[in-house]
Amino acid sequence: MPQRIIVGTDGSDNSVAALRWALEEARLRAAVVDVVYTWEYPPVIDPLGVSMLPSADDMNASAERLLKEVIRKVDFMGAVVTTRVVRGAPATALIAAAKGADLLVIGRRGHGGFMGLLLGSVAQQVTHHAPCPVVLVPA
């Protein structure tokens, strides 16, 4: 059975660099790469109780489009690649996706705020709770 490498992406330069790194590693290990793009509704406080958020179907379709854009940016290097969109908090979804995986690869920083931080909040959570080894890739 081939090894399985999970890669989290959010479309940021760091996550594309992580995907490229994972594809090269997959080539060396003859591993399968599973690219995971997560989305969640942003926290919204609406004093009127009426939300203008898009539907879950619209959010999922948008995430699928963004994932396809990321995939178009890389050379698969002959690796077997699967993709999936997951609704949920990025760290939680990636930790769940990594169950049974041999490696989890993410960018050191993503699209989150507080650009001055050296390590993103998703990276911090994943490195502490992932069920497999984690590689953090800088852009």
Backbone as JSON Lines, residues from 0, in Angstrom:
{"i":0,"aa":"M","n":[0.86,-1.18,0.0],"ca":[0.0,0.0,0.0],"c":[0.9,1.24,0.0]}
{"i":1,"aa":"P","n":[0.65,2.19,-0.9],"ca":[1.5,3.39,-0.95],"c":[1.29,4.28,0.28]}
{"i":2,"aa":"Q","n":[2.32,5.01,0.6],"ca":[2.21,5.98,1.69],"c":[1.24,7.08,1.27]}
{"i":3,"aa":"R","n":[0.69,7.76,2.27],"ca":[-0.28,8.83,2.02],"c":[0.22,10.12,2.64]}
{"i":4,"aa":"I","n":[0.27,11.16,1.82],"ca":[0.68,12.49,2.28],"c":[-0.52,13.41,2.15]}
{"i":5,"aa":"I","n":[-0.89,14.05,3.25],"ca":[-1.97,15.03,3.26],"c":[-1.33,16.41,3.14]}
{"i":6,"aa":"V","n":[-1.9,17.25,2.29],"ca":[-1.43,18.63,2.15],"c":[-2.61,19.56,2.35]}
{"i":7,"aa":"G","n":[-2.47,20.5,3.27],"ca":[-3.5,21.52,3.46],"c":[-3.17,22.73,2.61]}
{"i":8,"aa":"T","n":[-4.18,23.26,1.94],"ca":[-3.96,24.46,1.13],"c":[-5.07,25.46,1.35]}
{"i":9,"aa":"D","n":[-4.7,26.74,1.29],"ca":[-5.69,27.82,1.33],"c":[-5.47,28.77,0.15]}
{"i":10,"aa":"G","n":[-4.6,28.39,-0.77],"ca":[-4.32,29.23,-1.93],"c":[-3.19,30.21,-1.71]}
{"i":11,"aa":"S","n":[-2.69,30.34,-0.49],"ca":[-1.6,31.27,-0.2],"c":[-0.3,30.76,-0.83]}
{"i":12,"aa":"D","n":[0.67,31.66,-0.98],"ca":[1.98,31.26,-1.51],"c":[2.6,30.16,-0.65]}
{"i":13,"aa":"N","n":[2.47,30.28,0.66],"ca":[3.02,29.25,1.55],"c":[2.38,27.89,1.31]}
{"i":14,"aa":"S","n":[1.07,27.87,1.1],"ca":[0.41,26.58,0.91],"c":[0.74,25.98,-0.46]}
{"i":15,"aa":"V","n":[0.95,26.83,-1.46],"ca":[1.37,26.32,-2.78],"c":[2.79,25.76,-2.68]}
{"i":16,"aa":"A","n":[3.65,26.43,-1.92],"ca":[5.01,25.91,-1.69],"c":[4.94,24.57,-0.96]}
{"i":17,"aa":"A","n":[4.03,24.45,-0.01],"ca":[3.85,23.19,0.72],"c":[3.4,22.08,-0.23]}
{"i":18,"aa":"L","n":[2.49,22.4,-1.14],"ca":[2.02,21.42,-2.11],"c":[3.17,20.97,-3.01]}
{"i":19,"aa":"R","n":[3.97,21.92,-3.48],"ca":[5.12,21.56,-4.33],"c":[6.09,20.65,-3.57]}
{"i":20,"aa":"W","n":[6.35,20.98,-2.31],"ca":[7.25,20.16,-1.49],"c":[6.67,18.75,-1.35]}
{"i":21,"aa":"A","n":[5.38,18.66,-1.07],"ca":[4.73,17.36,-0.88],"c":[4.76,16.53,-2.15]}
{"i":22,"aa":"L","n":[4.6,17.17,-3.3],"ca":[4.64,16.43,-4.56],"c":[6.04,15.86,-4.82]}
{"i":23,"aa":"E","n":[7.06,16.63,-4.5],"ca":[8.43,16.12,-4.64],"c":[8.66,14.97,-3.67]}
{"i":24,"aa":"E","n":[8.21,15.11,-2.45],"ca":[8.35,14.04,-1.45],"c":[7.58,12.79,-1.9]}
{"i":25,"aa":"A","n":[6.4,12.99,-2.46],"ca":[5.6,11.86,-2.95],"c":[6.33,11.12,-4.07]}
{"i":26,"aa":"R","n":[7.0,11.87,-4.92],"ca":[7.76,11.25,-6.01],"c":[8.87,10.37,-5.41]}
{"i":27,"aa":"L","n":[9.54,10.86,-4.4],"ca":[10.63,10.11,-3.77],"c":[10.13,8.86,-3.03]}
{"i":28,"aa":"R","n":[8.94,8.96,-2.43],"ca":[8.39,7.87,-1.63],"c":[7.42,6.98,-2.4]}
{"i":29,"aa":"A","n":[7.08,7.37,-3.63],"ca":[6.0,6.7,-4.38],"c":[4.7,6.76,-3.57]}
{"i":30,"aa":"A","n":[4.43,7.93,-3.03],"ca":[3.26,8.13,-2.17],"c":[2.11,8.78,-2.95]}
{"i":31,"aa":"V","n":[0.93,8.68,-2.39],"ca":[-0.26,9.35,-2.89],"c":[-0.4,10.67,-2.14]}
{"i":32,"aa":"V","n":[-0.77,11.73,-2.85],"ca":[-0.96,13.05,-2.23],"c":[-2.45,13.37,-2.21]}
{"i":33,"aa":"D","n":[-2.94,13.71,-1.04],"ca":[-4.34,14.1,-0.85],"c":[-4.34,15.58,-0.47]}
{"i":34,"aa":"V","n":[-4.82,16.43,-1.39],"ca":[-4.84,17.88,-1.17],"c":[-6.18,18.26,-0.55]}
{"i":35,"aa":"V","n":[-6.12,18.92,0.6],"ca":[-7.33,19.27,1.36],"c":[-7.46,20.78,1.44]}
{"i":36,"aa":"Y","n":[-8.61,21.28,1.0],"ca":[-8.94,22.7,1.1],"c":[-10.12,22.81,2.05]}
{"i":37,"aa":"T","n":[-9.99,23.59,3.1],"ca":[-11.08,23.71,4.07],"c":[-11.74,25.08,3.98]}
{"i":38,"aa":"W","n":[-12.98,25.12,4.37],"ca":[-13.68,26.41,4.46],"c":[-14.63,26.35,5.65]}
{"i":39,"aa":"E","n":[-14.88,27.51,6.18],"ca":[-15.88,27.64,7.24],"c":[-16.51,29.02,7.14]}
{"i":40,"aa":"Y","n":[-17.72,29.12,7.63],"ca":[-18.37,30.42,7.66],"c":[-17.6,31.35,8.59]}
{"i":41,"aa":"P","n":[-17.4,32.59,8.17],"ca":[-16.74,33.54,9.07],"c":[-17.67,33.88,10.23]}
{"i":42,"aa":"P","n":[-17.09,34.21,11.38],"ca":[-17.95,34.62,12.49],"c":[-18.63,35.94,12.15]}
{"i":43,"aa":"V","n":[-19.94,35.94,12.23],"ca":[-20.71,37.14,11.88],"c":[-21.66,37.46,13.03]}
{"i":44,"aa":"I","n":[-21.6,38.69,13.44],"ca":[-22.55,39.15,14.45],"c":[-23.51,40.09,13.75]}
{"i":45,"aa":"D","n":[-24.75,39.66,13.66],"ca":[-25.76,40.44,12.97],"c":[-26.8,40.88,13.99]}
{"i":46,"aa":"P","n":[-26.82,42.17,14.32],"ca":[-27.75,42.64,15.36],"c":[-29.21,42.44,14.99]}
{"i":47,"aa":"L","n":[-29.5,42.32,13.7],"ca":[-30.89,42.13,13.28],"c":[-31.27,40.66,13.18]}
{"i":48,"aa":"G","n":[-30.27,39.79,13.31],"ca":[-30.58,38.36,13.23],"c":[-30.77,37.87,11.81]}
{"i":49,"aa":"V","n":[-30.45,38.7,10.82],"ca":[-30.59,38.31,9.42],"c":[-29.19,38.19,8.83]}
{"i":50,"aa":"S","n":[-28.88,37.05,8.34],"ca":[-27.54,36.83,7.81],"c":[-27.55,36.92,6.29]}
{"i":51,"aa":"M","n":[-26.53,37.54,5.76],"ca":[-26.38,37.66,4.31],"c":[-25.27,36.73,3.81]}
{"i":52,"aa":"L","n":[-24.96,35.7,4.56],"ca":[-23.92,34.76,4.17],"c":[-24.39,33.91,3.0]}
{"i":53,"aa":"P","n":[-23.46,33.52,2.12],"ca":[-23.84,32.63,1.03],"c":[-24.23,31.26,1.57]}
{"i":54,"aa":"S","n":[-24.93,30.5,0.75],"ca":[-25.34,29.16,1.17],"c":[-24.12,28.25,1.26]}
{"i":55,"aa":"A","n":[-24.29,27.14,1.96],"ca":[-23.2,26.16,2.07],"c":[-22.81,25.64,0.68]}
{"i":56,"aa":"D","n":[-23.8,25.45,-0.19],"ca":[-23.49,25.0,-1.55],"c":[-22.65,26.01,-2.3]}
{"i":57,"aa":"D","n":[-22.98,27.31,-2.15],"ca":[-22.19,28.36,-2.8],"c":[-20.78,28.42,-2.23]}
{"i":58,"aa":"M","n":[-20.66,28.29,-0.92],"ca":[-19.34,28.31,-0.29],"c":[-18.5,27.12,-0.75]}
{"i":59,"aa":"N","n":[-19.13,25.96,-0.84],"ca":[-18.42,24.77,-1.28],"c":[-17.98,24.9,-2.74]}
{"i":60,"aa":"A","n":[-18.86,25.44,-3.59],"ca":[-18.52,25.63,-5.01],"c":[-17.36,26.61,-5.15]}
{"i":61,"aa":"S","n":[-17.37,27.66,-4.36],"ca":[-16.27,28.63,-4.38],"c":[-14.97,27.98,-3.94]}
{"i":62,"aa":"A","n":[-15.03,27.16,-2.9],"ca":[-13.84,26.46,-2.42],"c":[-13.32,25.5,-3.49]}
{"i":63,"aa":"E","n":[-14.22,24.81,-4.19],"ca":[-13.81,23.91,-5.27],"c":[-13.07,24.67,-6.37]}
{"i":64,"aa":"R","n":[-13.58,25.85,-6.73],"ca":[-12.92,26.69,-7.75],"c":[-11.53,27.1,-7.28]}
{"i":65,"aa":"L","n":[-11.42,27.55,-6.04],"ca":[-10.12,27.96,-5.51],"c":[-9.14,26.8,-5.46]}
{"i":66,"aa":"L","n":[-9.62,25.62,-5.11],"ca":[-8.76,24.44,-5.08],"c":[-8.25,24.11,-6.48]}
{"i":67,"aa":"K","n":[-9.11,24.21,-7.47],"ca":[-8.69,23.97,-8.86],"c":[-7.62,24.96,-9.3]}
{"i":68,"aa":"E","n":[-7.76,26.22,-8.87],"ca":[-6.74,27.23,-9.19],"c":[-5.39,26.84,-8.58]}
{"i":69,"aa":"V","n":[-5.4,26.37,-7.36],"ca":[-4.16,25.95,-6.7],"c":[-3.54,24.79,-7.47]}
{"i":70,"aa":"I","n":[-4.34,23.81,-7.82],"ca":[-3.85,22.61,-8.5],"c":[-3.23,22.98,-9.85]}
{"i":71,"aa":"R","n":[-3.79,23.97,-10.54],"ca":[-3.26,24.39,-11.84],"c":[-1.87,25.01,-11.72]}
{"i":72,"aa":"K","n":[-1.48,25.45,-10.54],"ca":[-0.2,26.12,-10.34],"c":[0.98,25.16,-10.2]}
{"i":73,"aa":"V","n":[0.72,23.87,-10.07],"ca":[1.81,22.94,-9.75],"c":[1.96,21.84,-10.79]}
{"i":74,"aa":"D","n":[3.15,21.28,-10.83],"ca":[3.47,20.12,-11.66],"c":[3.33,18.89,-10.76]}
{"i":75,"aa":"F","n":[2.52,17.94,-11.16],"ca":[2.27,16.77,-10.32],"c":[3.47,15.84,-10.23]}
{"i":76,"aa":"M","n":[4.45,16.0,-11.1],"ca":[5.68,15.19,-11.09],"c":[5.37,13.7,-11.11]}
{"i":77,"aa":"G","n":[4.28,13.32,-11.74],"ca":[3.92,11.91,-11.83],"c":[3.22,11.36,-10.6]}
{"i":78,"aa":"A","n":[3.0,12.18,-9.59],"ca":[2.35,11.7,-8.36],"c":[0.86,11.48,-8.59]}
{"i":79,"aa":"V","n":[0.32,10.53,-7.86],"ca":[-1.13,10.34,-7.83],"c":[-1.68,11.35,-6.83]}
{"i":80,"aa":"V","n":[-2.62,12.19,-7.3],"ca":[-3.14,13.28,-6.47],"c":[-4.66,13.19,-6.41]}
{"i":81,"aa":"T","n":[-5.19,13.28,-5.19],"ca":[-6.63,13.42,-5.0],"c":[-6.87,14.77,-4.33]}
{"i":82,"aa":"T","n":[-8.05,15.3,-4.52],"ca":[-8.39,16.58,-3.9],"c":[-9.73,16.45,-3.2]}
{"i":83,"aa":"R","n":[-9.88,17.26,-2.17],"ca":[-11.19,17.31,-1.5],"c":[-11.36,18.64,-0.79]}
{"i":84,"aa":"V","n":[-12.6,19.05,-0.72],"ca":[-12.98,20.25,0.01],"c":[-13.71,19.8,1.26]}
{"i":85,"aa":"V","n":[-13.32,20.38,2.39],"ca":[-13.9,20.0,3.68],"c":[-14.42,21.24,4.38]}
{"i":86,"aa":"R","n":[-15.64,21.17,4.86],"ca":[-16.19,22.27,5.65],"c":[-15.77,22.09,7.1]}
{"i":87,"aa":"G","n":[-15.17,23.14,7.66],"ca":[-14.77,23.08,9.06],"c":[-13.57,23.95,9.31]}
{"i":88,"aa":"A","n":[-13.24,24.1,10.57],"ca":[-12.06,24.87,10.96],"c":[-10.83,24.2,10.36]}
{"i":89,"aa":"P","n":[-9.92,24.96,9.76],"ca":[-8.78,24.36,9.07],"c":[-7.97,23.37,9.91]}
{"i":90,"aa":"A","n":[-7.57,23.75,11.1],"ca":[-6.75,22.86,11.92],"c":[-7.5,21.57,12.25]}
{"i":91,"aa":"T","n":[-8.74,21.69,12.65],"ca":[-9.54,20.52,13.01],"c":[-9.72,19.59,11.81]}
{"i":92,"aa":"A","n":[-10.02,20.17,10.65],"ca":[-10.22,19.37,9.44],"c":[-8.94,18.68,9.0]}
{"i":93,"aa":"L","n":[-7.81,19.38,9.09],"ca":[-6.53,18.78,8.68],"c":[-6.1,17.67,9.64]}
{"i":94,"aa":"I","n":[-6.32,17.87,10.91],"ca":[-5.99,16.84,11.9],"c":[-6.83,15.59,11.64]}
{"i":95,"aa":"A","n":[-8.11,15.77,11.36],"ca":[-8.99,14.64,11.05],"c":[-8.55,13.95,9.75]}
{"i":96,"aa":"A","n":[-8.21,14.74,8.74],"ca":[-7.78,14.18,7.45],"c":[-6.48,13.39,7.59]}
{"i":97,"aa":"A","n":[-5.65,13.76,8.55],"ca":[-4.34,13.12,8.72],"c":[-4.4,11.78,9.44]}
{"i":98,"aa":"K","n":[-5.57,11.39,9.93],"ca":[-5.68,10.08,10.59],"c":[-5.35,8.99,9.57]}
{"i":99,"aa":"G","n":[-4.39,8.17,9.89],"ca":[-3.98,7.1,9.0],"c":[-2.98,7.54,7.93]}
{"i":100,"aa":"A","n":[-2.65,8.83,7.89],"ca":[-1.68,9.32,6.9],"c":[-0.27,9.12,7.42]}
{"i":101,"aa":"D","n":[0.68,9.16,6.5],"ca":[2.09,9.03,6.87],"c":[2.74,10.37,7.12]}
{"i":102,"aa":"L","n":[2.16,11.44,6.57],"ca":[2.76,12.76,6.68],"c":[1.69,13.81,6.41]}
{"i":103,"aa":"L","n":[1.77,14.92,7.13],"ca":[0.9,16.07,6.9],"c":[1.8,17.25,6.58]}
{"i":104,"aa":"V","n":[1.54,17.91,5.46],"ca":[2.37,19.02,5.0],"c":[1.5,20.27,4.89]}
{"i":105,"aa":"I","n":[1.96,21.36,5.51],"ca":[1.26,22.64,5.4],"c":[2.28,23.77,5.3]}
{"i":106,"aa":"G","n":[1.8,24.91,4.84],"ca":[2.64,26.1,4.83],"c":[2.78,26.63,6.25]}
{"i":107,"aa":"R","n":[3.91,27.26,6.49],"ca":[4.15,27.8,7.84],"c":[3.14,28.88,8.2]}
{"i":108,"aa":"R","n":[2.74,29.67,7.22],"ca":[1.74,30.73,7.43],"c":[0.77,30.68,6.27]}
{"i":109,"aa":"G","n":[-0.48,30.95,6.54],"ca":[-1.49,30.97,5.49],"c":[-2.06,32.35,5.31]}
{"i":110,"aa":"H","n":[-3.34,32.4,5.02],"ca":[-4.03,33.67,4.78],"c":[-4.52,34.33,6.05]}
{"i":111,"aa":"G","n":[-4.26,33.75,7.2],"ca":[-4.75,34.32,8.46],"c":[-4.17,35.68,8.77]}
{"i":112,"aa":"G","n":[-4.7,36.31,9.79],"ca":[-4.25,37.64,10.18],"c":[-2.96,37.62,10.99]}
{"i":113,"aa":"F","n":[-2.63,38.77,11.56],"ca":[-1.44,38.92,12.4],"c":[-0.18,38.48,11.65]}
{"i":114,"aa":"M","n":[0.11,39.16,10.56],"ca":[1.22,38.78,9.69],"c":[2.57,38.76,10.39]}
{"i":115,"aa":"G","n":[2.68,39.4,11.53],"ca":[3.96,39.43,12.23],"c":[4.3,38.12,12.93]}
{"i":116,"aa":"L","n":[3.34,37.25,13.09],"ca":[3.62,35.98,13.77],"c":[4.5,35.1,12.9]}
{"i":117,"aa":"L","n":[5.41,34.38,13.53],"ca":[6.3,33.5,12.78],"c":[5.62,32.2,12.38]}
{"i":118,"aa":"L","n":[4.66,31.77,13.18],"ca":[3.98,30.52,12.92],"c":[2.49,30.78,13.0]}
{"i":119,"aa":"G","n":[1.76,30.38,11.97],"ca":[0.32,30.62,11.95],"c":[-0.41,29.79,12.98]}
{"i":120,"aa":"S","n":[-1.62,30.21,13.31],"ca":[-2.4,29.5,14.32],"c":[-2.76,28.09,13.88]}
{"i":121,"aa":"V","n":[-3.03,27.9,12.58],"ca":[-3.32,26.55,12.09],"c":[-2.08,25.68,12.24]}
{"i":122,"aa":"A","n":[-0.93,26.22,11.87],"ca":[0.32,25.46,12.0],"c":[0.59,25.08,13.45]}
{"i":123,"aa":"Q","n":[0.34,25.99,14.36],"ca":[0.55,25.69,15.78],"c":[-0.35,24.56,16.24]}
{"i":124,"aa":"Q","n":[-1.63,24.65,15.9],"ca":[-2.57,23.61,16.34],"c":[-2.25,22.26,15.72]}
{"i":125,"aa":"V","n":[-1.94,22.28,14.43],"ca":[-1.65,21.03,13.73],"c":[-0.39,20.37,14.28]}
{"i":126,"aa":"T","n":[0.66,21.14,14.51],"ca":[1.89,20.52,15.01],"c":[1.71,19.93,16.4]}
{"i":127,"aa":"H","n":[0.8,20.47,17.17],"ca":[0.57,19.94,18.52],"c":[-0.37,18.74,18.55]}
{"i":128,"aa":"H","n":[-1.26,18.62,17.57],"ca":[-2.32,17.61,17.67],"c":[-2.39,16.61,16.53]}
{"i":129,"aa":"A","n":[-1.58,16.75,15.51],"ca":[-1.66,15.83,14.36],"c":[-1.28,14.41,14.77]}
{"i":130,"aa":"P","n":[-1.94,13.42,14.18],"ca":[-1.65,12.02,14.5],"c":[-0.48,11.43,13.71]}
{"i":131,"aa":"C","n":[0.22,12.28,12.96],"ca":[1.34,11.82,12.15],"c":[2.4,12.93,12.11]}
{"i":132,"aa":"P","n":[3.58,12.64,11.57],"ca":[4.59,13.71,11.45],"c":[4.07,14.87,10.59]}
{"i":133,"aa":"V","n":[4.52,16.07,10.93],"ca":[4.09,17.29,10.23],"c":[5.32,17.99,9.67]}
{"i":134,"aa":"V","n":[5.2,18.45,8.43],"ca":[6.24,19.27,7.81],"c":[5.65,20.65,7.58]}
{"i":135,"aa":"L","n":[6.34,21.69,8.08],"ca":[5.95,23.08,7.85],"c":[6.88,23.65,6.79]}
{"i":136,"aa":"V","n":[6.3,24.15,5.71],"ca":[7.09,24.64,4.58],"c":[6.98,26.16,4.5]}
{"i":137,"aa":"P","n":[8.11,26.87,4.51],"ca":[8.05,28.33,4.3],"c":[7.85,28.62,2.82]}
{"i":138,"aa":"A","n":[7.36,29.8,2.5],"ca":[7.16,30.17,1.09],"c":[8.48,30.36,0.4]}
